[in-house]
């Protein structure tokens, strides 16, 4: 068995990441147990248990992003329904109170071809960034439509547009950058989308009616002339 000194940095990160996630799972189960035993009568206690759950989820997200950033796995391409994936993500990742999310999903969208787990994480990260960007009373629209050889996914929000400098630096790591979980969200999203042959664009002008545009290969394109593999549950 190899010692830690013989392992690569990505291998160490994965080992430590899995260990930390196991411990966070224990904490999450304990919070659930306490909630069942104590009930909802003490509003202050319920609020604090909720805060603990939120921080556990946020830490899990950072660990998952770090593991994908330093040691990404090769994608396993499958056929999947993009609209179904988007609906599931938006249901699971509801924005904070006071924000509105709208889905405008194309009925004629063809199957796309990507790694289900990686595409789900990338799109989930972009949604998390959008939620952090929005102010109370704001809104987000998620749009899908059939492009020429691609399935297009557009995120439109109510916030001011990025400047060209902001948009250009959003998906890069600058030497003086301080750690930011939402910045890591974007970096990992960009990396995973690129690995899945997707195209990610950031709007740098108010003339563009979206904040982020993602183009995902449709099934008919295939990759490398090979087969399409097994059908995904999505």
N, C-alpha and C positions, 0 to 999 in steps of 0.2 A: 504494500500500500504506500502511495506517494505521500511525502510530507508536504506541508503548505509551501515550504521554500522551493519545492520542485514544480509547483503548479504555476500556470500562467495567471496573469491578473484577472482575465474573464472567468477562469475556473474558480479562483478564490472568491470573487464576487458572487458567483452562483452558489457556492457552498454556504457562504455566510448569509446570503439573501434567503436561501431556503430555510436555514436555521432560524433567522429572525421572523420569517413569515409563519413558521410553526408556532413560535412563541406568541405572536400576535393573534393567531387562531385561538390559542388558549385564553387570552384576554377577552377576545370577542365572545367566546362561549360563556365566560364568567359574567360578562355584562348582560348577556341574554338571560342567564339563570337568575341574576339579581333582579332583573326587570320582572321576570315571572313571579318571583317570591314577594317582591315589595309592591307590585301593582302600580297604579297610576295616581294614587291619592296625593302623594307628596310631589307637587309640581316642581319644586326646586331639585329634588333628587332625580326625577325623570329627566329634567333638563341636563343635569350633569352626566347622567348615564348616556344621554344622547350625544353630548360633547365628546365623551370618551370614545363612543362608537365612530364618530366622525373622524377623530384623530387616528384611530386604528385604520380606518379605510384610507385616509390620506397617506399614512405611512406605508401601507401595502402598495399603494399606487406608486409612490416614489421608488420603492424597492423593485417593483416590476419594471418600471421605466429604466432604472439603473441597470438591471440585468439585461434588458433588451438593447440598451445603448452600448454597453461595453462588450457584450458577447451575443449578438443577434444570431438566431438560428436561421438556417436556410428555409425559405418558404416552401410549403407543401401546397401546390395549386389545386384548387377544387372549383367546381361550379357552384355558384350561390346566387340567391336573390338579394340584390342590394336593398330594395325597399323593405324587405322583411328585417334585414340586419339594422337598418336605420330606425325602423319603428321600435324594435327591441331595445336599442341603445337609448332612444329618447324616453322610453318608458322607465328604464332602469336609472337613468341619470337625470332626474328631474332638477331643473334649476331652483335656486333659492326663491323663497316666497316673494311675490311682487314682480316676477318676471314671467313673460309669456313666450311659449315656443309653438310655432306653427309648422306643420308638415305639408308640403306641396309635392307629392310624389307622382311621377309619370306612370300612367297605366301601361304604356307600351315598352317599358324598360326591359331590355334583354338580360339574360343571365350574364354575370360577370365571372372573371376567372382570377382567383387570388387565394392566398392563405387566409382562411376564415378568422383564425385567432389573431393574426397580425393585422388584418384589415380592421377587425373589431377594436383592437387596442388603438390603432392610429386614429380612427374616426372618433372613438371615445375621448382620446386626448384632445382632439380639436374641439369637441363639444365642451370639455372641461375648461379649455382656454376661453372659449366664448362666454361661458357662464361667469368666469372670473372678470371678464372685460365689461359685462353689462352692469348698468346701474339700475336701481329700483325704478320700476315703471317701464323699463326697456323691454325689448323683444328680440327674438331670434326666429328666422325662417329657414327651414331646411328644405332644399329643392333638389329633386332629381329629374334628369331628362336625358333622352337619347341623343348623343352627339354622333359625329361621323366616325364610326369605328370605336366609340368609347361610351361608357355610361358616365354622365356628368353629375357630380354632387356639389351643390353650392350652399354656402353658409352666408346668410345676409342678416345684419343686425342693425340696431338703432343708434349705435355709437359713431362718433366722428371717424372719418377715414384715416388710415395711417399716412404719414408723410412718405415720400420715396425713400428717404434714409431709414426710417423705421421699418418699412416693408423689406428693404434689402438686407437689414441686419437681423431680422426676426428668426431666421433658421440657421444662424451661424453662432459659433461660440467665440466671443471676444476675450482677449487676454485679461481685461479688467472686469469681466462680468462676475457679479456675485451670484451665488446659487439661488435659483428661483424654481420652485416646483412647476410652475406653469411654463417657464422657459424650457425645462426638461421635457414637459409634455409635448411641446412643439418640435423639439429636436428629435425626439423618438418617433413622433408621427411622421416627420419628413423622412427619416431613415427607413422606417418600415414601408412607407408608401413607395419609396424608390426601389427597395428590394422586391416589391411586388409589381414593378414595371408601371406604376401609376405616376401621374403628373400632378404636382401640387403647386399652385400659384397663390400669391398673396397680393391683394389689391393695393396699389400705391396711388390711386386716384379716385376721386368721387365719381368719375365718369363710369367706373365699373360698378355694376349693381350687385356686388357681392364682396365679402371679406376674404373668404377662402374659396378656391375652386379646385376640386379634385377630379381628375379624369382617370377612370379605371378601365382596363382592357375588358372588352366583352368577349363572350365565349368563342365567337366565330374566329377571332384572331388566333387563338391558341398561342402556345409558346414553344419555340424550337421544333415545331413540326411533330411533337409527340402527342400522346393521348391526353385526355382531360382528367383521368383519374376517376375516383368515386364521387357520386353525388353527395353534396353537403346536405345536412339537415335544414339549412337555411334555403 
